[in-house]
Amino acid sequence: MVGLKPSERPPTTAVKFLGAGTAACFADLLTFPLDTAKVRLQIQGENQAAQAARSAQYRGVLGTILTMVRTEGPRSLYSGLVAGLQRQMSFASIRIGLYDSVKQFYTPKGSDHSNIITRILAGCTTGAMAVTCAQPTDVVKIRFQASMHTGPGSIRKYSGTMDAYRTIAREEGVRGLWKGILPNITRNAIVNCGEMVTYDIIKEKLLDYHLLTDNFPCHFVSAFGAGFCATLVASPVDVVKTRYMNSPPGQYHSPFNCMLKMLTQEGPTAFYKGFTPSFLRLGSWNVVMFVSYEQMKRALMKVQMLRDSPF
């Protein structure tokens, strides 16, 4: 047995909610540079004139990270981290922490197991709920990750995270903080289904067929499969979401217009720009998050049972 033993009582909704947000923040801390590299690769080629004026060209995950460290310093890899952690505490807590509760809500009474349609509905529902609440944090995170700072003399548009919220609201209106919410809802509904449903099914089958026990190896295999499936199906929507949310006012009329411009100007391969860092990030993020999440649930339930115990 690796890690804490499963609790005698099933984890409560509050435990899942808190555990999911905490585990997601821990995963973000470890994988944030990969996410930043993914954003830089996704927006590369978006504005050819601006790209021609820039000296930094990104090639591959490692090349992007090394270029950023060389031209902007190591701190650039964690630009937008505060907004990223704010996002995970609100976003992951809802989409992951409430998944089981919503799945149970959709499951017909008297049924012992949830079918694939029920799980997909639950994944789409919690994903959409989470985006609606956490969209401003995602907009700010992407703006920080996409901005380049080449030296002490370079102009910083935002002095900090809270200033970014205020500046976007002032210059683009409150709606600017929810810019790209439709492609983001689409993207996260797909990602949530890819992650939660895949993890749920793989873990269930591994346990049902007694291939693995409910511990670290089972959680690792399930999380890795979930990360790959999520990246494969969500990458095109993710690129459109990143481009649209990072664009200045007027560049794209709508997410659909952004998608059409990408297709006509850069070809279909543009939709899979940054796929490798996306998979490295989502794969590693899922492994860290789900393994931590399972342990967090057990630890929090252990604390709760100790508090409830009269002895």
Secondary structure as UniProt FT lines:
FT   HELIX           13..43
FT   TURN            44..45
FT   HELIX           48..53
FT   HELIX           60..72
FT   HELIX           74..78
FT   TURN            79..80
FT   HELIX           81..95
FT   TURN            96..98
FT   HELIX           99..106
FT   TURN            109..110
FT   HELIX           116..146
FT   TURN            152..153
FT   HELIX           161..172
FT   HELIX           174..178
FT   TURN            179..180
FT   HELIX           181..192
FT   HELIX           193..197
FT   HELIX           198..208
FT   TURN            209..210
FT   HELIX           216..246
FT   TURN            249..250
FT   HELIX           255..266
FT   HELIX           268..272
FT   TURN            273..274
FT   HELIX           275..308
//
